[in-house]
Amino acid sequence: MTSVYTYRWEIIVALLALSVHTIVFLAVLDANNGSVLDTVRADDGYFEIATNLLAGNGFSMATTSPFVPNALRTPGYIYFLAGLIGTVGIAGAAIVQLLLSTLIPVLGLHITRRITNSLRIGIATGIILALDPTLALLSFQFYTDTLFLVLFFAWTLLTFRYFERRDWTLLAIGAVVLGLAILVRPTAQFVPLLLVPFILWRFGREDWKHRAAQGIAYLAIIAVILTPWIARNYSEFGAPGLSSQKAYVLYTNFAPAVLSVARGSEFALEFTTFSTYTERTSNVITLKNGDEYIAKALDVIFMYPIATAFVAVKSLFTFFTNDGLYTLLVMTGYEPANFLWLLIPARLVWVAITIAAFVGAFVYLLTRRSQLAILIILLVAYFALTSAIAAFGTNPRYRLPVDPIILALAAVGGAYLLEHARRFWKKP
């Protein structure tokens, strides 16, 4: 009973998330006329590759022979999904993933609590994440987000703890967890390069040789985890790398978005004319020819710098302010136009959170003056900037890895703004 009382808030947040995610699952299931597959099957090909693995067709998104190896996806989530489907079936896999998703707001609670040293702010973050419409949808859909967020949030907490204790074991476990997270979603592949300088900076003056060894070991552990997949890609496509995703997104998303702004045309038109159907839907863009497609996208970017800046700024604005309610209404079969009374306040709330978070970032830097303060702000910047290439496809999924940090900074900024507002109104 003592342990239950000690972790009562974690249990409450997890149960709240379970309730919300289950309700959303049942609502989407009803909107899909009771079809579990239509409810959980995503549009990124993870289910198709997982079923091909189970059928012995290899790591391929193709539905018919020949089963061409896929260059776009990494194996972390797909092998996880294939294992679940192979043991408990499609519905069972969705349920297991839904149960796993209840850890996300609990981990977010602890991340925010560690940043702010406030249990109340941590609890508020946990509740916000438990009610988050995007997390609720992703909890059962076959996307990478649930598994990635559990791993990435765990890595974040391990990193905080490592900076406090400087322990080799924590460092090694953190490296393993981050390596697995990168295999789930390669967007995080440059995070290790962001962290290592902080290891040297924080501890280098005391024992730079020892900390340099830890930094090298950190990168080595992650390299060991990633190397087999990089070797597989070199064998299959003739070039090393984790994924062709960067080239694919730049060419099929960002460049058409820039053209649509520059020419005043519809994105759908530029999307279908700039790239071919096979480039968008098959395995044409690979690691070997990825540089060629990046070059084509860069030609458009350099040709229209003002339109490029507009698309990038719009993507960043969406990254910070999109609340996910519109997508939830569509997925559950409702007409969003009938819910403007809900959509507008929800968007304004996230605009307010964003403003408070920016203020909080400055306050946090000035008051803490620590490497950790800079690191968490750089993590937000990292995911914001890497999401920019998604252009008009940017949505709350891209912000989720740093939502606890943003909410923590918003709490700091909000407290600062409230205090100054009180002082202003008390002036005679």
C-alpha positions as CSV (number, residue, x, y, z in Angstrom):
1,M,0.0,0.0,0.0
2,T,2.9,2.4,0.7
3,S,4.3,2.0,-2.8
4,V,0.8,2.5,-4.3
5,Y,0.4,5.8,-2.3
6,T,4.0,6.9,-3.3
7,Y,3.2,6.5,-7.0
8,R,-0.4,7.5,-6.7
9,W,-0.1,10.3,-9.2
10,E,1.7,8.1,-11.8
11,I,-1.1,5.6,-11.4
12,I,-3.8,8.2,-11.8
13,V,-2.2,9.7,-14.9
14,A,-1.7,6.2,-16.4
15,L,-5.4,5.3,-15.7
16,L,-6.6,8.6,-17.2
17,A,-4.5,8.0,-20.3
18,L,-5.8,4.4,-20.6
19,S,-9.4,5.7,-20.3
20,V,-9.0,8.5,-22.9
21,H,-7.1,6.2,-25.3
22,T,-9.7,3.5,-25.0
23,I,-12.5,5.9,-25.7
24,V,-10.8,7.3,-28.7
25,F,-10.0,3.8,-30.0
26,L,-13.7,2.8,-29.7
27,A,-14.8,6.0,-31.4
28,V,-12.5,5.5,-34.4
29,L,-13.5,1.8,-34.5
30,D,-17.1,2.9,-34.7
31,A,-16.3,5.4,-37.5
32,N,-14.7,2.5,-39.4
33,N,-17.8,0.3,-39.1
34,G,-16.1,-2.0,-36.6
35,S,-13.1,-2.8,-38.8
36,V,-10.1,-3.2,-36.5
37,L,-7.7,-3.2,-39.4
38,D,-9.0,0.0,-40.9
39,T,-8.9,1.6,-37.4
40,V,-5.2,0.7,-36.6
41,R,-3.6,0.5,-40.1
42,A,-1.5,3.6,-40.8
43,D,-0.6,5.0,-44.2
44,D,3.2,4.8,-43.8
45,G,3.6,1.2,-44.8
46,Y,4.6,-0.2,-41.4
47,F,1.8,-2.8,-41.4
48,E,2.6,-3.9,-44.9
49,I,6.3,-4.4,-44.2
50,A,5.6,-6.2,-40.9
51,T,3.2,-8.6,-42.6
52,N,5.7,-9.2,-45.4
53,L,8.3,-10.1,-42.7
54,L,5.9,-12.6,-41.2
55,A,5.1,-14.0,-44.6
56,G,8.8,-14.4,-45.5
57,N,8.8,-11.7,-48.2
58,G,11.5,-9.7,-46.5
59,F,11.7,-6.0,-45.5
60,S,9.4,-4.8,-48.3
61,M,6.3,-2.6,-48.6
62,A,5.2,-4.3,-51.8
63,T,2.0,-6.2,-51.8
64,T,2.9,-8.4,-54.8
65,S,6.0,-10.0,-56.1
66,P,8.7,-9.0,-56.6
67,F,9.1,-7.8,-53.1
68,V,11.6,-5.0,-53.5
69,P,13.5,-4.1,-50.3
70,N,12.4,-0.9,-48.7
71,A,14.8,2.0,-48.3
72,L,12.6,4.5,-46.5
73,R,11.8,2.7,-43.2
74,T,14.1,1.6,-40.3
75,P,13.5,-1.7,-38.6
76,G,12.9,-0.9,-34.9
77,Y,9.2,-0.4,-34.9
78,I,8.5,-2.8,-37.7
79,Y,10.1,-5.8,-36.0
80,F,8.3,-4.8,-32.8
81,L,5.0,-4.7,-34.7
82,A,5.7,-8.0,-36.6
83,G,6.4,-9.7,-33.2
84,L,3.1,-8.5,-31.8
85,I,1.0,-9.4,-34.8
86,G,2.7,-12.8,-35.0
87,T,1.9,-13.6,-31.3
88,V,-1.3,-11.8,-30.5
89,G,-2.8,-10.8,-33.9
90,I,-3.7,-7.4,-35.2
91,A,-6.2,-6.5,-32.5
92,G,-3.9,-7.8,-29.8
93,A,-1.0,-5.7,-31.2
94,A,-3.2,-2.6,-31.1
95,I,-4.2,-3.3,-27.5
96,V,-0.6,-3.9,-26.4
97,Q,0.5,-0.7,-28.0
98,L,-2.4,1.1,-26.4
99,L,-1.3,-0.2,-23.0
100,L,2.3,0.8,-23.7
101,S,1.1,4.3,-24.5
102,T,0.0,4.9,-21.0
103,L,3.7,5.2,-20.0
104,I,4.2,8.3,-22.1
105,P,2.3,10.8,-19.9
106,V,3.9,9.2,-16.8
107,L,7.4,9.6,-18.2
108,G,6.4,13.2,-19.3
109,L,5.4,13.9,-15.7
110,H,8.8,13.0,-14.5
111,I,10.7,14.9,-17.2
112,T,8.8,18.1,-16.4
113,R,9.2,17.6,-12.7
114,R,13.0,17.2,-13.1
115,I,13.2,20.4,-15.2
116,T,11.0,22.5,-12.9
117,N,11.6,20.8,-9.5
118,S,7.8,21.0,-9.1
119,L,5.5,17.9,-8.6
120,R,2.4,20.1,-9.3
121,I,3.8,21.1,-12.7
122,G,4.8,17.5,-13.4
123,I,1.3,16.3,-12.6
124,A,-0.2,19.0,-14.9
125,T,2.0,17.9,-17.7
126,G,1.0,14.3,-17.2
127,I,-2.7,15.2,-17.3
128,I,-2.2,17.3,-20.5
129,L,-0.4,14.4,-22.2
130,A,-3.0,11.9,-21.0
131,L,-5.7,14.1,-22.6
132,D,-3.7,14.9,-25.8
133,P,-5.8,14.0,-28.9
134,T,-2.7,13.2,-31.0
135,L,-1.3,10.8,-28.5
136,A,-4.7,9.2,-28.1
137,L,-4.9,8.5,-31.8
138,L,-1.3,7.3,-32.1
139,S,-1.8,5.0,-29.1
140,F,-3.4,2.3,-31.2
141,Q,-2.5,3.2,-34.8
142,F,0.4,1.4,-36.4
143,Y,2.8,4.4,-36.4
144,T,6.3,4.6,-34.8
145,D,5.3,7.3,-32.3
146,T,4.3,5.2,-29.2
147,L,7.4,3.0,-29.1
148,F,9.6,5.9,-30.0
149,L,8.2,8.2,-27.3
150,V,8.6,5.6,-24.6
151,L,12.2,5.1,-25.6
152,F,13.0,8.8,-26.1
153,F,11.4,9.9,-22.9
154,A,13.2,7.1,-21.0
155,W,16.5,8.3,-22.6
156,T,15.7,11.9,-21.6
157,L,15.3,10.9,-17.9
158,L,18.5,8.7,-18.1
159,T,20.4,11.7,-19.5
160,F,19.2,13.9,-16.7
161,R,20.2,11.3,-14.1
162,Y,23.6,10.8,-15.8
163,F,24.4,14.5,-15.5
164,E,23.7,14.3,-11.8
165,R,25.6,11.1,-11.0
166,R,28.1,10.8,-13.9
167,D,27.7,7.0,-13.8
168,W,29.1,4.7,-16.6
169,T,26.1,2.4,-16.2
170,L,23.6,5.2,-16.8
171,L,25.6,6.3,-19.8
172,A,25.7,2.9,-21.3
173,I,21.9,2.2,-20.7
174,G,21.1,5.7,-22.1
175,A,23.2,4.9,-25.3
176,V,21.4,1.6,-25.8
177,V,18.0,3.2,-25.4
178,L,18.8,6.1,-27.7
179,G,20.2,3.7,-30.3
180,L,17.0,1.7,-30.2
181,A,15.0,4.9,-30.5
182,I,16.9,5.9,-33.6
183,L,16.2,2.5,-35.2
184,V,12.5,3.2,-34.5
185,R,12.6,6.7,-35.9
186,P,15.8,8.0,-37.7
187,T,14.9,11.6,-37.1
188,A,16.8,11.3,-33.8
189,Q,20.0,10.1,-35.4
190,F,21.9,13.3,-34.8
191,V,20.9,13.7,-31.1
192,P,24.1,11.7,-30.0
193,L,26.2,14.3,-31.7
194,L,24.3,17.0,-29.8
195,L,24.8,15.3,-26.5
196,V,28.5,14.3,-26.5
197,P,29.8,17.9,-26.5
198,F,27.7,18.5,-23.3
199,I,29.3,15.5,-21.7
200,L,32.7,17.0,-22.3
201,W,31.6,20.5,-21.4
202,R,30.0,19.5,-18.2
203,F,32.7,17.3,-16.8
204,G,35.7,17.9,-19.0
205,R,37.5,20.4,-16.7
206,E,37.5,17.9,-13.8
207,D,38.7,14.9,-15.7
208,W,38.7,15.5,-19.5
209,K,40.4,12.2,-20.4
210,H,37.8,10.2,-18.4
211,R,34.9,12.2,-19.9
212,A,36.3,12.0,-23.4
213,A,36.4,8.2,-23.0
214,Q,32.8,8.3,-21.9
215,G,31.8,10.4,-24.9
216,I,33.6,8.0,-27.3
217,A,32.0,5.0,-25.6
218,Y,28.6,6.6,-25.9
219,L,29.0,7.0,-29.6
220,A,30.5,3.5,-30.0
221,I,27.5,1.8,-28.2
222,I,25.1,3.6,-30.5
223,A,27.2,2.8,-33.6
224,V,27.2,-0.9,-32.7
225,I,23.4,-0.8,-32.6
226,L,23.0,1.1,-35.9
227,T,25.8,-0.6,-37.9
228,P,23.9,-3.8,-38.9
229,W,21.2,-1.8,-40.5
230,I,23.6,0.6,-42.2
231,A,25.4,-2.5,-43.5
232,R,22.1,-3.9,-44.7
233,N,21.4,-0.7,-46.7
234,Y,24.8,-0.7,-48.2
235,S,24.3,-4.3,-49.3
236,E,20.9,-3.7,-50.7
237,F,21.3,-0.2,-52.2
238,G,25.0,0.4,-52.6
239,A,25.2,3.3,-50.1
240,P,25.5,3.4,-46.3
241,G,22.9,5.2,-44.2
242,L,19.9,4.6,-42.0
243,S,17.1,5.7,-44.4
244,S,16.3,7.7,-47.5
245,Q,13.7,9.6,-45.6
246,K,15.5,13.0,-45.8
247,A,15.7,12.9,-49.6
248,Y,12.2,11.6,-49.9
249,V,10.6,14.3,-47.7
250,L,12.6,17.1,-49.2
251,Y,11.7,16.1,-52.7
252,T,8.1,15.1,-52.3
253,N,7.0,17.5,-49.5
254,F,9.1,20.6,-49.1
255,A,10.0,21.4,-52.7
256,P,6.3,21.1,-53.9
257,A,5.2,23.3,-51.0
258,V,7.7,25.9,-52.0
259,L,6.5,25.8,-55.6
260,S,2.9,26.1,-54.5
261,V,3.7,29.3,-52.6
262,A,5.9,30.8,-55.3
263,R,3.4,30.1,-58.0
264,G,0.3,30.7,-56.0
265,S,-1.0,27.3,-56.9
266,E,-2.5,24.4,-55.0
267,F,-0.1,22.1,-53.1
268,A,-1.8,19.0,-54.5
269,L,-1.1,20.2,-58.1
270,E,2.6,20.8,-57.4
271,F,2.8,17.6,-55.4
272,T,1.6,15.5,-58.4
273,T,3.5,17.3,-61.1
274,F,6.9,17.9,-59.4
275,S,7.3,14.2,-58.6
276,T,6.1,11.1,-60.4
277,Y,3.7,8.6,-58.9
278,T,6.4,5.9,-58.7
279,E,8.7,8.3,-56.8
280,R,6.0,9.0,-54.3
281,T,4.7,5.5,-53.8
282,S,7.5,3.0,-54.6
283,N,11.1,2.4,-53.8
284,V,12.6,4.8,-56.5
285,I,14.3,7.2,-54.0
286,T,17.0,5.2,-52.2
287,L,20.2,5.9,-50.3
288,K,22.2,5.6,-53.5
289,N,20.4,8.2,-55.5
290,G,19.2,10.3,-52.6
291,D,21.7,13.0,-53.2
292,E,20.3,13.5,-56.7
293,Y,16.8,14.1,-55.3
294,I,18.1,16.4,-52.6
295,A,19.9,18.4,-55.3
296,K,16.7,18.7,-57.3
297,A,14.8,19.9,-54.1
298,L,17.6,22.4,-53.3
299,D,17.4,23.8,-56.8
300,V,13.8,24.8,-56.1
301,I,14.7,26.1,-52.6
302,F,17.5,28.3,-53.9
303,M,15.3,29.5,-56.8
304,Y,12.5,30.7,-54.5
305,P,14.1,31.9,-51.2
306,I,11.2,34.0,-50.1
307,A,8.7,31.1,-50.6
308,T,11.1,28.8,-48.9
309,A,11.3,31.1,-45.8
310,F,7.5,31.3,-45.8
311,V,7.1,27.5,-45.9
312,A,9.7,27.0,-43.2
313,V,8.2,29.6,-40.9
314,K,4.7,28.2,-41.4
315,S,6.0,24.7,-40.6
316,L,7.7,26.0,-37.4
317,F,4.5,27.8,-36.4
318,T,2.5,24.6,-36.9
319,F,5.1,22.6,-35.0
320,F,4.5,24.7,-31.9
321,T,0.8,25.5,-32.1
322,N,-1.1,22.6,-33.7
323,D,-3.3,20.9,-31.1
324,G,-4.4,17.8,-33.1
325,L,-8.1,18.2,-32.4
326,Y,-8.9,18.7,-36.1
327,T,-7.4,15.3,-37.0
328,L,-9.2,13.6,-34.1
329,L,-12.6,14.9,-35.2
330,V,-12.0,13.7,-38.8
331,M,-10.8,10.3,-37.6
332,T,-13.9,9.9,-35.4
333,G,-16.3,10.7,-38.2
334,Y,-17.2,14.3,-37.2
335,E,-17.2,17.5,-39.3
336,P,-14.6,19.8,-37.9
337,A,-16.5,22.9,-39.2
338,N,-19.2,22.1,-36.6
339,F,-16.7,22.4,-33.7
340,L,-15.1,25.8,-34.3
341,W,-16.1,26.6,-30.7
342,L,-13.6,23.9,-29.6
343,L,-11.0,24.2,-32.3
344,I,-10.3,27.9,-31.9
345,P,-9.8,27.9,-28.1
346,A,-7.6,24.8,-28.4
347,R,-5.4,26.5,-30.9
348,L,-5.2,29.7,-28.9
349,V,-4.2,27.7,-25.8
350,W,-1.2,26.3,-27.7
351,V,-0.3,29.7,-29.0
352,A,-0.3,30.9,-25.4
353,I,1.8,27.9,-24.3
354,T,4.3,28.6,-27.1
355,I,4.6,32.3,-26.1
356,A,5.1,31.3,-22.4
357,A,7.6,28.6,-23.4
358,F,9.7,31.1,-25.3
359,V,9.7,33.5,-22.4
360,G,10.4,30.5,-20.1
361,A,13.4,29.5,-22.1
362,F,15.1,32.8,-21.6
363,V,14.2,32.9,-17.9
364,Y,15.4,29.3,-17.4
365,L,18.7,30.0,-19.1
366,L,19.3,33.2,-17.1
367,T,18.3,31.6,-13.7
368,R,19.8,28.2,-14.1
369,R,22.9,29.0,-16.2
370,S,23.6,25.4,-16.7
371,Q,24.6,23.1,-19.5
372,L,21.4,21.1,-19.0
373,A,19.3,24.2,-19.5
374,I,21.0,24.8,-22.9
375,L,20.6,21.1,-23.8
376,I,16.9,20.9,-23.3
377,I,16.4,24.1,-25.3
378,L,18.6,22.7,-28.1
379,L,16.5,19.5,-28.1
380,V,13.4,21.6,-28.8
381,A,15.2,23.5,-31.5
382,Y,16.5,20.2,-33.0
383,F,13.0,18.7,-33.4
384,A,11.5,21.9,-34.6
385,L,14.1,22.4,-37.3
386,T,14.1,18.8,-38.5
387,S,10.3,18.9,-38.8
388,A,10.5,21.9,-41.1
389,I,11.2,19.8,-44.1
390,A,7.7,18.2,-43.7
391,A,6.4,21.6,-44.9
392,F,2.6,21.6,-44.9
393,G,2.6,18.0,-43.5
394,T,3.9,19.2,-40.1
395,N,1.6,18.1,-37.3
396,P,1.7,17.6,-33.5
397,R,3.5,14.2,-34.0
398,Y,6.7,16.1,-34.7
399,R,6.5,18.1,-31.4
400,L,5.6,15.1,-29.1
401,P,9.2,14.2,-28.3
402,V,9.8,17.6,-26.6
403,D,6.3,18.3,-25.4
404,P,7.2,17.8,-21.7
405,I,10.1,20.3,-22.1
406,I,7.9,22.8,-23.9
407,L,5.3,22.5,-21.1
408,A,7.9,22.8,-18.4
409,L,9.3,26.0,-20.0
410,A,5.8,27.3,-20.5
411,A,5.2,26.9,-16.7
412,V,8.4,28.8,-16.0
413,G,7.5,31.5,-18.5
414,G,3.9,31.7,-17.3
415,A,4.9,32.1,-13.7
416,Y,7.3,34.9,-14.7
417,L,4.7,36.7,-16.8
418,L,2.0,36.4,-14.0
419,E,4.4,37.8,-11.4
420,H,5.3,40.8,-13.5
421,A,1.6,41.3,-14.3
422,R,0.8,41.4,-10.6
423,R,3.6,43.9,-10.0
424,F,2.4,46.1,-12.8
425,W,-1.2,46.2,-11.5
426,K,-0.1,46.8,-7.9
427,K,1.8,50.0,-8.9
428,P,0.0,53.1,-7.8
